[in-house]
Amino acid sequence: MSRGSYKHILQREMFKDDGQREQEVREMLLSIHLNLAQGSLKNNEFFQATEHCGRALEIDPKSTKALYRKALGQNMGSLFDEAKQTLRELLGVEPENAVAKQMLLEIDRNAQLALKSGKKAAKRMVTGMERDPRSLLSDEITGWRWFMSCVWCQKRWKFE
């Protein structure tokens, strides 16, 4: 059966009276979302992987596989704060998870590297740019004059 079929069975409450079969359907749907998340990670589709993990967590909020794969996708997608939060949730469920502790350290290192490379990229973009002659220098702008420091504002308000 497909993912949509299992979802349809749960939404229509077809096994409402049979708890065991309903649980089997939930477990199968959880397995499908976890497998889709793993495949998305292997294809470098990080945001899609986190989406599948989110759906898996709706079924089982304490699924360590879903929490780990979600954090992995967030880390690979440069969502470092979200990945840390997800790992904290994982450590709340399973406090002795060594892989989660190691990934927290890796996320800190990745965040620092991303910050450094971002600063370098910004510096390269600005290097070689000349000052715009239409704007005043920042130390020339005082008080209310900051509003009138751009050429458009001067023309609009006929500021001299």
N, CA and C atoms as an extended XYZ file, in Angstrom:
480
Properties=species:S:1:pos:R:3:atomname:S:1:resname:S:1:resid:I:1 pbc="F F F"
N         0.836       -1.191        0.000 N   MET     1
C         0.000        0.000        0.000 CA  MET     1
C         0.874        1.245        0.000 C   MET     1
N         0.318        2.326       -0.448 N   SER     2
C         1.075        3.569       -0.503 CA  SER     2
C         0.864        4.378        0.773 C   SER     2
N         1.698        5.406        0.906 N   ARG     3
C         1.615        6.288        2.068 CA  ARG     3
C         0.238        6.930        2.162 C   ARG     3
N        -0.305        7.342        1.028 N   GLY     4
C        -1.616        7.978        1.010 CA  GLY     4
C        -2.723        7.042        1.470 C   GLY     4
N        -2.594        5.765        1.131 N   SER     5
C        -3.608        4.790        1.541 CA  SER     5
C        -3.620        4.620        3.054 C   SER     5
N        -2.435        4.534        3.649 N   TYR     6
C        -2.365        4.398        5.104 CA  TYR     6
C        -2.916        5.640        5.790 C   TYR     6
N        -2.567        6.789        5.244 N   LYS     7
C        -3.073        8.042        5.814 CA  LYS     7
C        -4.598        8.090        5.710 C   LYS     7
N        -5.121        7.642        4.578 N   HIS     8
C        -6.569        7.611        4.360 CA  HIS     8
C        -7.250        6.697        5.381 C   HIS     8
N        -6.648        5.544        5.637 N   ILE     9
C        -7.210        4.599        6.607 CA  ILE     9
C        -7.291        5.240        7.988 C   ILE     9
N        -6.245        5.965        8.374 N   LEU    10
C        -6.242        6.607        9.692 CA  LEU    10
C        -7.239        7.756        9.759 C   LEU    10
N        -7.312        8.560        8.697 N   GLN    11
C        -8.226        9.700        8.710 CA  GLN    11
C        -9.686        9.258        8.743 C   GLN    11
N       -10.005        8.199        8.053 N   ARG    12
C       -11.388        7.710        7.995 CA  ARG    12
C       -11.738        6.825        9.195 C   ARG    12
N       -10.748        6.586       10.049 N   GLU    13
C       -10.937        5.764       11.254 CA  GLU    13
C       -11.548        4.408       10.912 C   GLU    13
N       -10.991        3.772        9.878 N   MET    14
C       -11.532        2.491        9.422 CA  MET    14
C       -11.326        1.375       10.441 C   MET    14
N       -10.261        1.493       11.236 N   PHE    15
C        -9.985        0.471       12.245 CA  PHE    15
C       -10.197        1.029       13.644 C   PHE    15
N       -11.170        1.909       13.779 N   LYS    16
C       -11.425        2.555       15.066 CA  LYS    16
C       -11.739        1.517       16.148 C   LYS    16
N       -12.445        0.480       15.784 N   ASP    17
C       -12.835       -0.541       16.758 CA  ASP    17
C       -11.754       -1.598       16.971 C   ASP    17
N       -10.805       -1.681       16.046 N   ASP    18
C        -9.740       -2.679       16.144 CA  ASP    18
C        -8.419       -1.950       16.414 C   ASP    18
N        -8.099       -1.789       17.693 N   GLY    19
C        -6.914       -1.024       18.094 CA  GLY    19
C        -5.611       -1.609       17.590 C   GLY    19
N        -5.534       -2.936       17.515 N   GLN    20
C        -4.310       -3.581       17.065 CA  GLN    20
C        -4.035       -3.266       15.594 C   GLN    20
N        -5.040       -3.336       14.767 N   ARG    21
C        -4.853       -3.048       13.333 CA  ARG    21
C        -4.552       -1.575       13.116 C   ARG    21
N        -5.202       -0.708       13.900 N   GLU    22
C        -4.923        0.726       13.784 CA  GLU    22
C        -3.472        1.007       14.163 C   GLU    22
N        -2.982        0.340       15.199 N   GLN    23
C        -1.587        0.511       15.613 CA  GLN    23
C        -0.636        0.010       14.525 C   GLN    23
N        -0.983       -1.085       13.866 N   GLU    24
C        -0.164       -1.602       12.762 CA  GLU    24
C        -0.078       -0.581       11.630 C   GLU    24
N        -1.202        0.048       11.320 N   VAL    25
C        -1.226        1.060       10.261 CA  VAL    25
C        -0.354        2.245       10.663 C   VAL    25
N        -0.446        2.672       11.926 N   ARG    26
C         0.385        3.784       12.406 CA  ARG    26
C         1.870        3.444       12.302 C   ARG    26
N         2.228        2.238       12.708 N   GLU    27
C         3.630        1.815       12.642 CA  GLU    27
C         4.118        1.754       11.196 C   GLU    27
N         3.268        1.293       10.296 N   MET    28
C         3.643        1.222        8.886 CA  MET    28
C         3.835        2.624        8.307 C   MET    28
N         2.934        3.534        8.651 N   LEU    29
C         3.048        4.913        8.173 CA  LEU    29
C         4.298        5.583        8.748 C   LEU    29
N         4.594        5.300       10.014 N   LEU    30
C         5.816        5.819       10.632 CA  LEU    30
C         7.041        5.304        9.886 C   LEU    30
N         7.048        4.018        9.590 N   SER    31
C         8.158        3.408        8.863 CA  SER    31
C         8.318        4.028        7.473 C   SER    31
N         7.218        4.283        6.808 N   ILE    32
C         7.268        4.892        5.472 CA  ILE    32
C         7.893        6.282        5.546 C   ILE    32
N         7.454        7.090        6.506 N   HIS    33
C         8.006        8.446        6.623 CA  HIS    33
C         9.488        8.416        7.002 C   HIS    33
N         9.874        7.489        7.866 N   LEU    34
C        11.291        7.377        8.224 CA  LEU    34
C        12.124        6.965        7.015 C   LEU    34
N        11.611        6.046        6.210 N   ASN    35
C        12.328        5.621        5.003 CA  ASN    35
C        12.416        6.755        3.982 C   ASN    35
N        11.330        7.502        3.830 N   LEU    36
C        11.360        8.646        2.912 CA  LEU    36
C        12.352        9.704        3.395 C   LEU    36
N        12.422        9.902        4.698 N   ALA    37
C        13.378       10.867        5.254 CA  ALA    37
C        14.807       10.415        4.978 C   ALA    37
N        15.077        9.124        5.180 N   GLN    38
C        16.421        8.603        4.929 CA  GLN    38
C        16.788        8.743        3.454 C   GLN    38
N        15.861        8.432        2.573 N   GLY    39
C        16.120        8.594        1.137 CA  GLY    39
C        16.350       10.045        0.761 C   GLY    39
N        15.604       10.938        1.367 N   SER    40
C        15.780       12.371        1.093 CA  SER    40
C        17.148       12.845        1.562 C   SER    40
N        17.598       12.349        2.708 N   LEU    41
C        18.932       12.720        3.199 CA  LEU    41
C        20.009       12.224        2.239 C   LEU    41
N        19.858       11.007        1.751 N   LYS    42
C        20.851       10.464        0.814 CA  LYS    42
C        20.881       11.248       -0.494 C   LYS    42
N        19.749       11.834       -0.880 N   ASN    43
C        19.677       12.641       -2.101 CA  ASN    43
C        19.962       14.119       -1.845 C   ASN    43
N        20.406       14.441       -0.636 N   ASN    44
C        20.710       15.828       -0.238 CA  ASN    44
C        19.489       16.743       -0.330 C   ASN    44
N        18.334       16.206       -0.047 N   GLU    45
C        17.093       16.986        0.001 CA  GLU    45
C        16.741       17.193        1.477 C   GLU    45
N        17.484       18.121        2.113 N   PHE    46
C        17.433       18.255        3.566 CA  PHE    46
C        16.083       18.737        4.069 C   PHE    46
N        15.503       19.700        3.380 N   PHE    47
C        14.248       20.267        3.861 CA  PHE    47
C        13.102       19.267        3.701 C   PHE    47
N        13.153       18.485        2.654 N   GLN    48
C        12.145       17.448        2.467 CA  GLN    48
C        12.306       16.364        3.540 C   GLN    48
N        13.545       16.068        3.902 N   ALA    49
C        13.798       15.076        4.952 CA  ALA    49
C        13.234       15.544        6.287 C   ALA    49
N        13.426       16.821        6.610 N   THR    50
C        12.893       17.331        7.879 CA  THR    50
C        11.363       17.321        7.862 C   THR    50
N        10.781       17.527        6.703 N   GLU    51
C         9.321       17.484        6.595 CA  GLU    51
C         8.799       16.068        6.862 C   GLU    51
N         9.454       15.070        6.292 N   HIS    52
C         9.040       13.681        6.532 CA  HIS    52
C         9.243       13.303        8.002 C   HIS    52
N        10.321       13.786        8.588 N   CYS    53
C        10.557       13.501       10.006 CA  CYS    53
C         9.496       14.169       10.872 C   CYS    53
N         9.084       15.361       10.495 N   GLY    54
C         8.017       16.033       11.228 CA  GLY    54
C         6.726       15.235       11.183 C   GLY    54
N         6.435       14.655       10.032 N   ARG    55
C         5.227       13.817        9.911 CA  ARG    55
C         5.367       12.539       10.735 C   ARG    55
N         6.580       11.989       10.760 N   ALA    56
C         6.813       10.799       11.584 CA  ALA    56
C         6.657       11.142       13.065 C   ALA    56
N         7.098       12.325       13.447 N   LEU    57
C         6.985       12.740       14.847 CA  LEU    57
C         5.542       13.035       15.240 C   LEU    57
N         4.696       13.362       14.275 N   GLU    58
C         3.269       13.514       14.575 CA  GLU    58
C         2.668       12.170       14.979 C   GLU    58
N         3.181       11.104       14.389 N   ILE    59
C         2.696        9.761       14.704 CA  ILE    59
C         3.293        9.276       16.024 C   ILE    59
N         4.616        9.450       16.176 N   ASP    60
C         5.310        9.026       17.399 CA  ASP    60
C         6.272       10.134       17.820 C   ASP    60
N         5.863       11.007       18.747 N   PRO    61
C         6.695       12.146       19.147 CA  PRO    61
C         8.017       11.760       19.810 C   PRO    61
N         8.155       10.511       20.224 N   LYS    62
C         9.381       10.082       20.897 CA  LYS    62
C        10.227        9.161       20.027 C   LYS    62
N        10.021        9.194       18.736 N   SER    63
C        10.792        8.358       17.821 CA  SER    63
C        12.213        8.901       17.722 C   SER    63
N        13.171        8.129       18.223 N   THR    64
C        14.563        8.591       18.210 CA  THR    64
C        15.106        8.671       16.785 C   THR    64
N        14.687        7.749       15.928 N   LYS    65
C        15.133        7.797       14.529 CA  LYS    65
C        14.655        9.078       13.857 C   LYS    65
N        13.400        9.425       14.076 N   ALA    66
C        12.847       10.632       13.450 CA  ALA    66
C        13.543       11.877       13.987 C   ALA    66
N        13.768       11.930       15.291 N   LEU    67
C        14.441       13.096       15.876 CA  LEU    67
C        15.870       13.216       15.352 C   LEU    67
N        16.589       12.093       15.283 N   TYR    68
C        17.962       12.121       14.800 CA  TYR    68
C        18.023       12.548       13.334 C   TYR    68
N        17.170       11.965       12.504 N   ARG    69
C        17.196       12.300       11.075 CA  ARG    69
C        16.749       13.736       10.825 C   ARG    69
N        15.832       14.214       11.637 N   LYS    70
C        15.409       15.612       11.513 CA  LYS    70
C        16.573       16.539       11.853 C   LYS    70
N        17.279       16.244       12.946 N   ALA    71
C        18.439       17.060       13.329 CA  ALA    71
C        19.529       16.988       12.265 C   ALA    71
N        19.730       15.815       11.698 N   LEU    72
C        20.734       15.651       10.648 CA  LEU    72
C        20.384       16.498        9.428 C   LEU    72
N        19.134       16.466        9.018 N   GLY    73
C        18.696       17.279        7.882 CA  GLY    73
C        18.808       18.765        8.166 C   GLY    73
N        18.449       19.170        9.378 N   GLN    74
C        18.561       20.586        9.742 CA  GLN    74
C        20.018       21.022        9.755 C   GLN    74
N        20.898       20.170       10.260 N   ASN    75
C        22.323       20.494       10.275 CA  ASN    75
C        22.860       20.611        8.852 C   ASN    75
N        22.513       19.674        8.004 N   MET    76
C        22.993       19.697        6.626 CA  MET    76
C        22.397       20.866        5.847 C   MET    76
N        21.227       21.328        6.249 N   GLY    77
C        20.585       22.474        5.616 CA  GLY    77
C        20.949       23.800        6.269 C   GLY    77
N        21.926       23.789        7.164 N   SER    78
C        22.438       24.986        7.859 CA  SER    78
C        21.403       25.634        8.775 C   SER    78
N        20.488       24.860        9.305 N   LEU    79
C        19.535       25.347       10.305 CA  LEU    79
C        20.055       24.908       11.674 C   LEU    79
N        21.140       25.552       12.104 N   PHE    80
C        21.877       25.076       13.268 CA  PHE    80
C        21.090       25.196       14.570 C   PHE    80
N        20.399       26.302       14.784 N   ASP    81
C        19.634       26.468       16.021 CA  ASP    81
C        18.510       25.443       16.116 C   ASP    81
N        17.827       25.210       15.006 N   GLU    82
C        16.749       24.230       14.996 CA  GLU    82
C        17.293       22.822       15.241 C   GLU    82
N        18.464       22.533       14.666 N   ALA    83
C        19.074       21.215       14.860 CA  ALA    83
C        19.447       21.004       16.325 C   ALA    83
N        19.969       22.041       16.968 N   LYS    84
C        20.298       21.928       18.398 CA  LYS    84
C        19.049       21.653       19.221 C   LYS    84
N        17.968       22.358       18.903 N   GLN    85
C        16.716       22.154       19.635 CA  GLN    85
C        16.199       20.727       19.445 C   GLN    85
N        16.281       20.221       18.232 N   THR    86
C        15.833       18.855       17.961 CA  THR    86
C        16.688       17.846       18.723 C   THR    86
N        17.999       18.088       18.782 N   LEU    87
C        18.872       17.175       19.522 CA  LEU    87
C        18.606       17.243       21.021 C   LEU    87
N        18.246       18.411       21.512 N   ARG    88
C        17.879       18.509       22.934 CA  ARG    88
C        16.627       17.678       23.215 C   ARG    88
N        15.681       17.701       22.282 N   GLU    89
C        14.489       16.857       22.421 CA  GLU    89
C        14.884       15.382       22.417 C   GLU    89
N        15.812       15.016       21.530 N   LEU    90
C        16.280       13.635       21.460 CA  LEU    90
C        16.957       13.229       22.760 C   LEU    90
N        17.787       14.112       23.304 N   LEU    91
C        18.452       13.803       24.569 CA  LEU    91
C        17.459       13.765       25.727 C   LEU    91
N        16.350       14.466       25.609 N   GLY    92
C        15.295       14.368       26.611 CA  GLY    92
C        14.634       12.995       26.598 C   GLY    92
N        14.527       12.410       25.408 N   VAL    93
C        13.931       11.080       25.270 CA  VAL    93
C        14.948       10.004       25.635 C   VAL    93
N        16.176       10.192       25.174 N   GLU    94
C        17.235        9.197       25.373 CA  GLU    94
C        18.510        9.921       25.830 C   GLU    94
N        18.651       10.174       27.139 N   PRO    95
C        19.744       11.011       27.657 CA  PRO    95
C        21.151       10.478       27.396 C   PRO    95
N        21.303        9.193       27.214 N   GLU    96
C        22.638        8.614       27.035 CA  GLU    96
C        23.019        8.440       25.566 C   GLU    96
N        22.335        9.088       24.659 N   ASN    97
C        22.593        8.933       23.231 CA  ASN    97
C        23.893        9.652       22.867 C   ASN    97
N        24.953        8.868       22.671 N   ALA    98
C        26.278        9.425       22.398 CA  ALA    98
C        26.344       10.098       21.028 C   ALA    98
N        25.617        9.569       20.064 N   VAL    99
C        25.628       10.141       18.713 CA  VAL    99
C        25.026       11.543       18.730 C   VAL    99
N        23.975       11.734       19.513 N   ALA   100
C        23.347       13.056       19.614 CA  ALA   100
C        24.297       14.051       20.272 C   ALA   100
N        25.000       13.607       21.305 N   LYS   101
C        25.969       14.487       21.976 CA  LYS   101
C        27.089       14.875       21.014 C   LYS   101
N        27.554       13.914       20.233 N   GLN   102
C        28.607       14.188       19.250 CA  GLN   102
C        28.109       15.153       18.180 C   GLN   102
N        26.866       14.977       17.746 N   MET   103
C        26.320       15.859       16.718 CA  MET   103
C        26.166       17.284       17.236 C   MET   103
N        25.864       17.453       18.517 N   LEU   104
C        25.790       18.807       19.090 CA  LEU   104
C        27.124       19.525       18.935 C   LEU   104
N        28.213       18.814       19.200 N   LEU   105
C        29.545       19.408       19.026 CA  LEU   105
C        29.811       19.728       17.554 C   LEU   105
N        29.407       18.827       16.684 N   GLU   106
C        29.589       19.032       15.242 CA  GLU   106
C        28.791       20.245       14.754 C   GLU   106
N        27.592       20.420       15.284 N   ILE   107
C        26.756       21.559       14.891 CA  ILE   107
C        27.406       22.864       15.313 C   ILE   107
N        27.963       22.904       16.521 N   ASP   108
C        28.659       24.114       16.967 CA  ASP   108
C        29.821       24.442       16.031 C   ASP   108
N        30.577       23.418       15.654 N   ARG   109
C        31.710       23.627       14.747 CA  ARG   109
C        31.220       24.105       13.375 C   ARG   109
N        30.168       23.491       12.855 N   ASN   110
C        29.619       23.894       11.553 CA  ASN   110
C        29.082       25.322       11.585 C   ASN   110
N        28.452       25.701       12.693 N   ALA   111
C        27.916       27.061       12.816 CA  ALA   111
C        29.046       28.084       12.807 C   ALA   111
N        30.143       27.778       13.504 N   GLN   112
C        31.284       28.696       13.513 CA  GLN   112
C        31.913       28.803       12.130 C   GLN   112
N        32.047       27.684       11.439 N   LEU   113
C        32.608       27.713       10.085 CA  LEU   113
C        31.711       28.494        9.129 C   LEU   113
N        30.406       28.323        9.254 N   ALA   114
C        29.471       29.051        8.388 CA  ALA   114
C        29.544       30.547        8.654 C   ALA   114
N        29.696       30.927        9.914 N   LEU   115
C        29.809       32.342       10.260 CA  LEU   115
C        31.084       32.942        9.674 C   LEU   115
N        32.196       32.208        9.799 N   LYS   116
C        33.462       32.694        9.241 CA  LYS   116
C        33.387       32.833        7.724 C   LYS   116
N        32.854       31.818        7.062 N   SER   117
C        32.793       31.873        5.601 CA  SER   117
C        31.819       32.955        5.142 C   SER   117
N        30.755       33.192        5.901 N   GLY   118
C        29.820       34.271        5.575 CA  GLY   118
C        30.476       35.632        5.685 C   GLY   118
N        31.284       35.802        6.719 N   LYS   119
C        31.995       37.073        6.885 CA  LYS   119
C        32.997       37.279        5.750 C   LYS   119
N        33.701       36.208        5.379 N   LYS   120
C        34.661       36.315        4.280 CA  LYS   120
C        33.957       36.667        2.974 C   LYS   120
N        32.824       36.037        2.726 N   ALA   121
C        32.075       36.309        1.495 CA  ALA   121
C        31.585       37.745        1.474 C   ALA   121
N        31.097       38.237        2.601 N   ALA   122
C        30.631       39.625        2.673 CA  ALA   122
C        31.788       40.587        2.453 C   ALA   122
N        32.933       40.263        3.004 N   LYS   123
C        34.111       41.120        2.840 CA  LYS   123
C        34.538       41.163        1.369 C   LYS   123
N        34.512       40.009        0.701 N   ARG   124
C        34.880       39.968       -0.720 CA  ARG   124
C        33.895       40.760       -1.568 C   ARG   124
N        32.615       40.731       -1.194 N   MET   125
C        31.612       41.461       -1.967 CA  MET   125
C        31.816       42.965       -1.841 C   MET   125
N        32.212       43.423       -0.674 N   VAL   126
C        32.329       44.854       -0.422 CA  VAL   126
C        33.687       45.390       -0.873 C   VAL   126
N        34.693       44.527       -0.927 N   THR   127
C        36.027       44.954       -1.326 CA  THR   127
C        35.994       45.509       -2.743 C   THR   127
N        36.591       46.640       -2.932 N   GLY   128
C        36.654       47.257       -4.244 CA  GLY   128
C        35.505       48.189       -4.547 C   GLY   128
N        34.506       48.204       -3.717 N   MET   129
C        33.391       49.123       -3.938 CA  MET   129
C        33.804       50.514       -3.466 C   MET   129
N        33.457       51.496       -4.235 N   GLU   130
C        33.763       52.871       -3.851 CA  GLU   130
C        32.582       53.462       -3.110 C   GLU   130
N        32.884       54.524       -2.367 N   ARG   131
C        31.831       55.209       -1.635 CA  ARG   131
C        30.889       55.864       -2.626 C   ARG   131
N        29.607       55.793       -2.352 N   ASP   132
C        28.592       56.406       -3.197 CA  ASP   132
C        28.635       57.911       -2.973 C   ASP   132
N        28.933       58.699       -4.001 N   PRO   133
C        29.050       60.150       -3.816 CA  PRO   133
C        27.714       60.818       -3.493 C   PRO   133
N        26.606       60.135       -3.720 N   ARG   134
C        25.304       60.721       -3.437 CA  ARG   134
C        24.948       60.687       -1.959 C   ARG   134
N        25.662       59.916       -1.178 N   SER   135
C        25.329       59.809        0.245 CA  SER   135
C        26.387       60.509        1.085 C   SER   135
N        25.970       60.967        2.234 N   LEU   136
C        26.880       61.620        3.167 CA  LEU   136
C        27.620       60.561        3.965 C   LEU   136
N        28.769       60.932        4.488 N   LEU   137
C        29.486       60.027        5.370 CA  LEU   137
C        28.731       59.911        6.683 C   LEU   137
N        28.894       58.811        7.368 N   SER   138
C        28.126       58.572        8.586 CA  SER   138
C        28.434       59.591        9.674 C   SER   138
N        29.659       60.104        9.747 N   ASP   139
C        29.963       61.089       10.787 CA  ASP   139
C        29.407       62.466       10.438 C   ASP   139
N        28.998       62.691        9.182 N   GLU   140
C        28.379       63.952        8.795 CA  GLU   140
C        26.892       63.973        9.140 C   GLU   140
N        26.337       62.812        9.381 N   ILE   141
C        24.905       62.713        9.634 CA  ILE   141
C        24.662       62.840       11.133 C   ILE   141
N        23.986       63.883       11.527 N   THR   142
C        23.662       64.082       12.940 CA  THR   142
C        22.202       64.477       13.066 C   THR   142
N        21.614       64.086       14.181 N   GLY   143
C        20.247       64.477       14.482 CA  GLY   143
C        19.268       64.050       13.409 C   GLY   143
N        18.394       64.975       13.028 N   TRP   144
C        17.341       64.650       12.068 CA  TRP   144
C        17.874       64.594       10.642 C   TRP   144
N        19.110       64.998       10.440 N   ARG   145
C        19.683       65.015        9.092 CA  ARG   145
C        19.863       63.609        8.514 C   ARG   145
N        19.855       62.598        9.370 N   TRP   146
C        20.008       61.246        8.833 CA  TRP   146
C        18.877       60.926        7.868 C   TRP   146
N        17.698       61.466        8.151 N   PHE   147
C        16.540       61.225        7.300 CA  PHE   147
C        16.725       61.879        5.939 C   PHE   147
N        17.367       63.021        5.943 N   MET   148
C        17.530       63.776        4.707 CA  MET   148
C        18.874       63.500        4.034 C   MET   148
N        19.558       62.459        4.417 N   SER   149
C        20.877       62.201        3.857 CA  SER   149
C        20.831       61.534        2.491 C   SER   149
N        19.714       60.993        2.100 N   CYS   150
C        19.664       60.360        0.785 CA  CYS   150
C        19.151       61.368       -0.256 C   CYS   150
N        19.568       61.169       -1.485 N   VAL   151
C        19.228       62.081       -2.573 CA  VAL   151
C        17.721       62.106       -2.803 C   VAL   151
N        17.069       60.951       -2.736 N   TRP   152
C        15.629       60.890       -2.963 CA  TRP   152
C        14.884       61.734       -1.942 C   TRP   152
N        15.280       61.639       -0.664 N   CYS   153
C        14.610       62.416        0.385 CA  CYS   153
C        14.824       63.913        0.160 C   CYS   153
N        16.020       64.275       -0.293 N   GLN   154
C        16.305       65.690       -0.531 CA  GLN   154
C        15.398       66.231       -1.629 C   GLN   154
N        15.217       65.455       -2.706 N   LYS   155
C        14.349       65.904       -3.793 CA  LYS   155
C        12.893       65.921       -3.353 C   LYS   155
N        12.497       64.920       -2.606 N   ARG   156
C        11.103       64.795       -2.175 CA  ARG   156
C        10.710       65.945       -1.262 C   ARG   156
N        11.574       66.303       -0.345 N   TRP   157
C        11.254       67.331        0.645 CA  TRP   157
C        11.912       68.669        0.311 C   TRP   157
N        12.550       68.731       -0.871 N   LYS   158
C        13.221       69.951       -1.335 CA  LYS   158
C        14.153       70.513       -0.263 C   LYS   158
N        14.959       69.604        0.254 N   PHE   159
C        15.909       69.959        1.307 CA  PHE   159
C        17.177       70.515        0.668 C   PHE   159
N        17.644       71.583        1.164 N   GLU   160
C        18.874       72.198        0.649 CA  GLU   160
C        19.884       72.275        1.764 C   GLU   160
